[in-house]
Amino acid sequence: MSGETDKVTVQVKFGDVEKTFSGAPEEVWLSLNKFFGEFLPSFDIAKKLVLSVDLQGLVKDCEGLIAFSKEGANLLVSKDKLTDNETLLLWLLAYHVGFQLGLVGSEAVSKEELQAKLGKSAKITSTRLGELVKSDMVAKTSEDKYKITTFGITQMQKEIVPKIKAKIKIS
């Protein structure tokens, strides 16, 4: 064997990373081992630092708090038992879940719609939304609508949903 017949090409695709190794079999083998030795541990470390949402787990966490009908998203918790911020976050979470499941058309909600759902004045709704945006739980879209952030969803799952369930005695 000599020349081009000794050459081997290996293409590796892992997540969003794609790499091609070409050369003598020994060189490609060494390069491949080096790639996996350097890349995979750092990928696993980075993965632990990236916020991501497990939709199936989120849906399970939301059982008894939100539901969907042909009219759209619904809260199953009386807003009298929730703070204004909890109510807004729960509505935005409901729209996010509904959008992910294809049950509502958008995860972004207008301030006016949130005001109607909160049942408070425009000033109070704006103030509460401003607080949630400042805390990175909610983001304002380019269309002047609001949606829950990945950080907001994570905080809801870790802290707020368990607190709400404890308040209304859902396990």
C-alpha positions in Angstrom: 0.0 0.0 0.0 1.3 3.4 -0.9 0.2 7.0 -1.7 -3.5 7.7 -1.7 -4.5 4.2 -0.7 -2.8 4.6 2.7 -5.0 7.7 3.4 -8.1 7.4 5.6 -10.7 10.1 6.2 -13.0 10.1 9.3 -15.8 12.6 9.9 -17.1 13.1 13.4 -20.3 14.9 14.2 -21.1 15.4 17.9 -23.9 17.9 18.7 -23.1 21.0 16.8 -19.4 20.2 16.3 -18.3 18.6 13.1 -14.7 17.7 12.5 -12.9 15.8 9.6 -9.6 14.0 10.1 -7.6 12.9 7.0 -4.2 11.3 6.6 -2.4 8.1 7.4 -4.4 5.7 9.6 -2.0 6.2 12.5 -2.2 10.0 12.3 -6.0 9.9 12.0 -6.3 7.5 15.0 -4.1 9.8 17.1 -5.9 12.9 16.0 -9.3 11.3 16.8 -8.1 10.2 20.2 -6.8 13.7 20.9 -10.1 15.2 19.8 -12.2 13.0 22.0 -9.7 13.4 24.9 -9.8 17.2 24.8 -13.3 17.9 23.5 -15.6 15.6 25.4 -14.6 16.4 28.9 -14.8 20.2 28.2 -18.2 19.6 26.5 -19.5 17.7 29.5 -18.3 20.5 31.8 -19.8 23.2 29.6 -23.1 21.3 29.4 -23.3 21.4 33.2 -23.2 25.2 33.0 -25.8 25.7 30.2 -29.4 26.3 31.3 -31.7 24.0 29.4 -35.3 23.1 29.9 -36.6 19.5 30.0 -40.1 20.0 28.6 -41.4 16.6 29.9 -40.2 17.5 33.5 -41.6 21.0 33.2 -45.0 19.7 32.1 -45.0 17.3 35.1 -44.0 20.2 37.5 -46.9 22.2 36.2 -49.6 19.6 36.7 -52.4 21.0 38.9 -51.2 24.6 38.2 -51.9 25.2 34.5 -54.1 23.5 31.9 -55.2 24.1 28.3 -58.6 24.3 26.7 -59.7 25.1 23.2 -59.8 28.8 24.4 -56.1 28.7 25.4 -54.0 28.6 28.5 -55.6 28.6 32.0 -54.4 28.9 35.5 -55.9 26.3 37.9 -54.7 28.4 40.9 -56.7 31.3 42.2 -54.7 34.5 41.8 -55.8 35.4 45.3 -53.4 32.8 46.6 -50.5 34.1 44.5 -48.4 37.3 44.5 -48.6 39.5 41.4 -45.2 38.3 40.3 -46.1 34.6 40.8 -49.3 35.1 38.8 -47.5 36.8 35.9 -44.7 34.2 35.9 -47.2 31.3 36.0 -49.2 32.9 33.1 -46.0 33.3 31.1 -44.9 29.8 32.0 -48.3 28.5 30.8 -47.9 30.3 27.5 -44.3 28.9 27.1 -45.4 25.3 27.8 -48.5 25.7 25.6 -46.4 27.0 22.7 -43.9 24.2 23.1 -46.7 21.7 23.0 -48.4 23.4 20.0 -51.5 24.3 22.1 -51.1 28.1 21.8 -49.9 30.3 18.9 -47.2 32.2 20.8 -45.2 32.2 24.0 -45.1 36.0 24.0 -48.0 37.9 25.7 -48.9 41.5 25.5 -48.9 43.8 28.5 -52.6 44.4 28.1 -53.4 40.7 28.1 -51.3 40.1 31.1 -52.9 43.1 32.8 -56.4 41.6 32.2 -55.2 38.2 33.5 -53.6 39.8 36.6 -56.7 42.0 37.2 -54.6 44.9 38.3 -54.1 48.4 37.0 -51.8 49.1 34.0 -49.3 50.8 36.4 -49.1 47.8 38.8 -48.8 45.4 35.8 -46.0 47.6 34.2 -44.1 47.8 37.6 -44.3 44.0 38.2 -43.2 43.2 34.6 -40.4 45.7 35.0 -39.2 43.9 38.1 -39.3 40.6 36.4 -37.4 41.9 33.4 -34.8 43.4 35.7 -34.4 40.1 37.5 -33.9 38.3 34.1 -36.9 36.1 34.7 -38.9 37.7 31.8 -37.8 39.3 28.6 -39.5 42.0 26.5 -39.7 41.0 22.8 -39.2 43.3 19.9 -43.0 43.4 19.4 -43.4 44.8 23.0 -44.7 41.6 24.3 -43.3 39.5 27.3 -42.1 36.0 27.5 -40.5 33.9 30.3 -36.7 33.4 29.9 -34.9 30.1 30.2 -33.5 31.4 33.5 -37.1 32.3 34.6 -38.2 28.8 33.8 -35.4 27.3 35.7 -36.1 29.5 38.7 -39.8 28.6 38.5 -39.0 24.9 38.5 -36.5 25.1 41.4 -38.1 27.7 43.7 -41.4 29.2 42.7 -43.5 26.2 41.6 -42.7 24.2 44.7 -43.5 27.3 46.8 -46.9 27.8 45.0 -47.7 24.1 45.4 -46.9 24.3 49.1 -49.2 27.3 49.4 -52.1 25.6 47.8 -51.3 22.1 49.1 -50.5 20.3 45.9 -47.8 17.6 46.1 
